[in-house]
Amino acid sequence: MKTATSIEHAMRLDGVDAYESARMMKEAGFDGVDLAMCHRQDDSEYMKSEEWAEVLYDQAEAIKAAGLTIEQCHLPYYPGHLPLPGDGSYEAFEEFALGGLIHGIEIAGKIGCPIAVLHPFLDVNNDEATLQGNIRMVNALLPHLKKHNVKLALENVYAHDGRNYSPSVTARAEDIMKILEQVDEEYVGACIDTGHARIFRLNIGKMARLYGKRLFALHVNSNAGEDEHLIPYMIPAWCEKSNYDDFLAALKEIGYQGAMNLEIGTGKMPAGCGKHFLGMAGLVARMMANA
């Protein structure tokens, strides 16, 4: 299994450019990259522009120059701590988001990225509207997925009101499967975010087994109850409630074909830590990939 993480870690920590960051990732033992298409995602018109795309094309060139592959990408998303755009309806959300999502899928196809991860539409007050809205969104994206030969993975996500996490139906694999069962199984599957699952005390091994062949991508990270995006195994054992041994066994059982992708954060480490942060992350990712 290949390993991956974001190209932005060393860029943020050490102020290096994408080429140097990719080189450092390669040196740390990573095979590939999870490319974030999330810059200025609050600007629906900008996301349709070539200026927005150029940032991604430049990073893709840096990734390939270092001998890395683009294993997956993260499409623009509407943050769960903000109210939905417009009147909060699916229609308003689609008007805001669809153009940027289509552009992201087009870019993914051009740079050879096989899987695009999407935060589902989430109406915290209406589960049925959430389910039906996501079916509509996926079907609107499907022609573009097929045209550009990109698969879509729906991530388990949450909303946050500034004090509390809200699971809604987009947090649970059982409910995301209700969407997947009604859409194209070749092009649309799931992404497990282990940190998001941990917030709601969900069993990540059970999630993987439930998704089975519909599991296309991973966002592997750890936390102690908040969305902290830590390197797995890096918190004290009494705080670590995710059963990674069972999760890794489940991935093997279902024949998971994607990357062992760590979606982690650097925190406020001082400049100069990039090499060491990537080195530790690379070792953990490789261990998990080889389990």
C-alpha positions as CSV (number, residue, x, y, z in Angstrom):
1,M,0.0,0.0,0.0
2,K,1.3,3.5,-0.9
3,T,1.6,6.2,1.7
4,A,0.6,9.9,1.4
5,T,0.1,13.1,3.2
6,S,-0.2,16.8,2.4
7,I,2.5,18.7,0.5
8,E,1.8,21.7,2.7
9,H,3.3,20.6,6.0
10,A,6.9,21.7,5.3
11,M,5.6,24.7,3.4
12,R,3.8,25.9,6.6
13,L,6.5,24.9,9.1
14,D,9.7,26.0,7.2
15,G,8.4,28.4,4.6
16,V,9.8,26.3,1.7
17,D,8.2,26.2,-1.7
18,A,6.3,23.2,-3.1
19,Y,9.3,21.7,-4.8
20,E,11.4,21.6,-1.6
21,S,8.4,20.4,0.4
22,A,7.9,17.5,-2.1
23,R,11.6,16.7,-2.0
24,M,11.4,16.5,1.8
25,M,8.4,14.2,1.6
26,K,10.2,11.9,-0.7
27,E,13.2,11.8,1.6
28,A,10.8,11.0,4.6
29,G,9.7,7.9,2.7
30,F,6.3,9.0,1.4
31,D,5.1,7.6,-1.9
32,G,2.5,10.2,-2.7
33,V,0.4,13.3,-1.9
34,D,-3.1,14.2,-0.9
35,L,-3.5,17.5,-2.8
36,A,-5.7,20.1,-1.0
37,M,-8.0,22.1,-3.4
38,C,-9.2,24.2,-0.5
39,H,-7.5,27.6,-1.0
40,R,-10.0,30.5,-1.0
41,Q,-12.8,28.0,-1.0
42,D,-15.1,30.7,0.4
43,D,-15.0,32.5,-3.0
44,S,-17.3,30.6,-5.4
45,E,-16.3,32.6,-8.4
46,Y,-12.6,32.5,-7.8
47,M,-12.7,28.7,-7.6
48,K,-13.9,28.6,-11.2
49,S,-10.9,30.7,-12.4
50,E,-7.7,29.7,-14.0
51,E,-5.8,31.6,-11.3
52,W,-7.2,29.2,-8.7
53,A,-6.2,26.3,-10.9
54,E,-2.7,27.5,-11.4
55,V,-1.8,27.0,-7.7
56,L,-2.8,23.3,-8.1
57,Y,-1.0,22.8,-11.4
58,D,2.2,24.3,-9.9
59,Q,2.0,21.9,-6.9
60,A,1.3,19.0,-9.2
61,E,4.5,19.7,-11.1
62,A,6.5,19.9,-7.9
63,I,5.0,16.6,-6.7
64,K,5.9,14.8,-9.9
65,A,9.3,16.4,-10.1
66,A,10.1,14.8,-6.7
67,G,9.1,11.3,-7.9
68,L,5.9,11.3,-5.9
69,T,2.4,10.4,-7.1
70,I,-0.9,12.3,-6.6
71,E,-2.8,9.6,-4.7
72,Q,-6.0,11.7,-3.9
73,C,-7.2,15.2,-3.6
74,H,-9.6,17.1,-1.3
75,L,-12.2,19.1,-3.1
76,P,-13.4,22.5,-1.8
77,Y,-15.8,22.2,1.1
78,Y,-18.1,24.4,3.0
79,P,-16.8,24.4,6.6
80,G,-19.1,22.7,9.1
81,H,-18.7,25.5,11.7
82,L,-20.4,28.1,9.3
83,P,-24.1,28.4,8.5
84,L,-24.9,27.1,5.0
85,P,-24.9,29.7,2.2
86,G,-28.0,31.6,1.2
87,D,-31.2,30.3,2.8
88,G,-29.6,27.1,3.9
89,S,-31.3,25.0,1.3
90,Y,-29.6,22.4,-0.9
91,E,-30.4,24.6,-3.9
92,A,-28.5,27.5,-2.4
93,F,-25.6,25.2,-1.5
94,E,-25.4,23.8,-5.1
95,E,-25.5,27.3,-6.5
96,F,-22.5,28.2,-4.3
97,A,-20.5,25.0,-4.5
98,L,-21.1,23.2,-7.8
99,G,-18.9,25.2,-10.1
100,G,-15.9,24.9,-7.9
101,L,-16.4,21.2,-7.4
102,I,-16.7,20.6,-11.2
103,H,-13.5,22.7,-11.7
104,G,-11.7,20.6,-9.1
105,I,-12.7,17.4,-10.8
106,E,-11.5,18.7,-14.1
107,I,-8.1,19.7,-12.6
108,A,-7.9,16.2,-10.9
109,G,-8.3,14.6,-14.3
110,K,-5.7,16.8,-15.9
111,I,-3.0,16.1,-13.2
112,G,-3.7,12.4,-13.0
113,C,-5.4,12.3,-9.6
114,P,-7.6,9.2,-9.4
115,I,-9.7,10.0,-6.3
116,A,-11.4,13.2,-5.1
117,V,-12.7,13.4,-1.6
118,L,-15.8,15.5,-0.9
119,H,-17.4,16.8,2.3
120,P,-21.1,15.9,1.8
121,F,-23.8,18.6,2.0
122,L,-25.0,18.8,5.6
123,D,-28.3,20.2,6.8
124,V,-28.1,19.7,10.6
125,N,-31.8,20.2,11.0
126,N,-33.1,17.8,8.3
127,D,-31.6,14.3,7.8
128,E,-33.8,13.6,4.8
129,A,-32.8,16.8,3.1
130,T,-29.2,15.9,3.7
131,L,-29.6,12.5,2.2
132,Q,-31.5,13.7,-0.8
133,G,-29.3,16.7,-1.3
134,N,-26.2,14.5,-1.5
135,I,-27.8,12.2,-4.0
136,R,-28.6,15.2,-6.2
137,M,-25.0,16.6,-5.8
138,V,-23.4,13.3,-6.7
139,N,-25.6,12.9,-9.7
140,A,-24.8,16.4,-10.8
141,L,-21.0,15.6,-10.5
142,L,-21.2,12.1,-12.1
143,P,-20.9,13.2,-15.8
144,H,-17.8,15.1,-14.9
145,L,-16.3,12.2,-12.9
146,K,-16.8,9.9,-15.9
147,K,-15.4,12.5,-18.4
148,H,-12.2,13.0,-16.4
149,N,-11.9,9.5,-15.0
150,V,-11.9,10.5,-11.4
151,K,-13.6,8.7,-8.5
152,L,-15.5,10.5,-5.8
153,A,-15.2,9.6,-2.1
154,L,-17.7,11.0,0.4
155,E,-16.1,11.7,3.8
156,N,-17.7,11.2,7.2
157,V,-18.0,14.8,8.6
158,Y,-19.6,16.8,11.3
159,A,-21.0,20.3,12.0
160,H,-19.9,22.5,14.9
161,D,-21.8,25.4,16.4
162,G,-18.8,26.8,18.3
163,R,-19.4,24.7,21.4
164,N,-20.7,21.2,20.3
165,Y,-20.1,18.8,17.5
166,S,-23.2,17.7,15.6
167,P,-23.1,14.3,13.9
168,S,-26.1,14.4,11.6
169,V,-26.3,11.6,9.1
170,T,-23.0,12.5,7.4
171,A,-21.0,11.3,10.4
172,R,-22.2,7.6,10.2
173,A,-21.1,5.0,7.7
174,E,-24.6,3.4,7.9
175,D,-26.2,6.6,6.6
176,I,-23.5,7.5,4.1
177,M,-24.2,4.0,2.7
178,K,-27.8,5.1,2.1
179,I,-26.4,7.6,-0.4
180,L,-23.9,5.2,-1.9
181,E,-26.5,2.6,-2.5
182,Q,-28.4,5.0,-4.8
183,V,-25.5,6.2,-6.9
184,D,-23.0,4.8,-9.3
185,E,-20.9,2.2,-7.5
186,E,-18.0,2.4,-9.9
187,Y,-17.4,6.1,-9.5
188,V,-18.7,7.0,-6.1
189,G,-17.5,5.6,-2.8
190,A,-16.4,6.6,0.7
191,C,-13.5,8.1,2.6
192,I,-13.0,7.3,6.3
193,D,-11.7,10.1,8.4
194,T,-10.6,8.3,11.5
195,G,-10.4,11.5,13.6
196,H,-14.0,12.5,12.7
197,A,-15.1,9.0,13.7
198,R,-13.2,9.2,17.0
199,I,-15.2,12.4,18.0
200,F,-18.4,10.4,17.9
201,R,-16.8,7.2,19.4
202,L,-17.4,5.2,16.2
203,N,-15.7,1.9,15.4
204,I,-13.4,2.5,12.5
205,G,-12.8,-1.1,11.8
206,K,-16.6,-1.7,11.6
207,M,-16.9,1.3,9.3
208,A,-14.3,-0.1,6.9
209,R,-16.0,-3.5,6.8
210,L,-19.4,-1.9,6.2
211,Y,-18.1,0.1,3.2
212,G,-16.1,-2.9,1.8
213,K,-15.3,-2.3,-1.9
214,R,-16.9,1.2,-1.7
215,L,-14.0,2.5,0.5
216,F,-11.9,4.5,-1.9
217,A,-9.8,6.8,0.4
218,L,-8.6,7.4,3.9
219,H,-8.0,10.5,6.1
220,V,-6.1,8.8,9.0
221,N,-5.4,10.9,12.1
222,S,-5.9,10.7,15.8
223,N,-7.4,12.9,18.6
224,A,-8.5,12.8,22.2
225,G,-12.1,14.0,21.4
226,E,-11.5,17.2,19.4
227,D,-10.7,17.4,15.7
228,E,-6.9,17.7,16.4
229,H,-5.5,15.9,13.3
230,L,-2.6,14.3,15.2
231,I,-0.2,11.6,13.9
232,P,-1.7,8.2,14.9
233,Y,-0.2,6.7,18.0
234,M,1.2,10.1,19.1
235,I,-1.1,10.7,22.0
236,P,-1.0,8.8,25.4
237,A,-2.5,5.3,25.3
238,W,-5.2,6.3,27.8
239,C,-6.4,9.0,25.5
240,E,-6.2,6.9,22.3
241,K,-9.6,5.3,21.8
242,S,-9.3,4.3,18.2
243,N,-8.5,0.6,17.6
244,Y,-6.0,0.9,14.8
245,D,-5.0,-2.8,14.9
246,D,-8.6,-3.8,14.1
247,F,-8.9,-1.0,11.5
248,L,-5.7,-2.1,9.7
249,A,-7.0,-5.7,9.8
250,A,-10.3,-4.6,8.3
251,L,-8.5,-2.8,5.5
252,K,-6.7,-6.0,4.6
253,E,-9.9,-8.0,4.8
254,I,-11.8,-5.8,2.4
255,G,-8.9,-5.5,0.0
256,Y,-8.6,-1.8,0.3
257,Q,-6.8,-0.4,-2.8
258,G,-6.2,3.2,-1.9
259,A,-3.3,4.9,-0.1
260,M,-2.5,5.0,3.6
261,N,-3.0,8.8,3.7
262,L,-2.3,10.7,6.9
263,E,-4.5,13.9,7.1
264,I,-2.5,15.5,9.9
265,G,-1.7,19.0,11.2
266,T,1.6,20.6,12.2
267,G,0.3,22.7,15.0
268,K,2.6,25.6,16.0
269,M,5.9,23.9,15.8
270,P,8.9,26.3,15.2
271,A,10.5,26.7,11.8
272,G,13.0,24.0,11.1
273,C,10.8,21.1,12.3
274,G,9.5,20.2,8.8
275,K,12.1,17.4,8.1
276,H,11.5,15.8,11.6
277,F,7.7,16.1,11.5
278,L,7.6,14.4,8.0
279,G,10.1,11.8,9.1
280,M,8.0,10.7,12.1
281,A,4.8,10.8,10.0
282,G,6.5,8.9,7.2
283,L,7.6,6.1,9.6
284,V,4.1,5.8,11.1
285,A,2.4,5.8,7.7
286,R,4.7,3.1,6.4
287,M,4.2,0.9,9.4
288,M,0.4,1.2,9.0
289,A,0.6,0.6,5.3
290,N,2.7,-2.6,5.8
291,A,0.5,-4.0,8.6
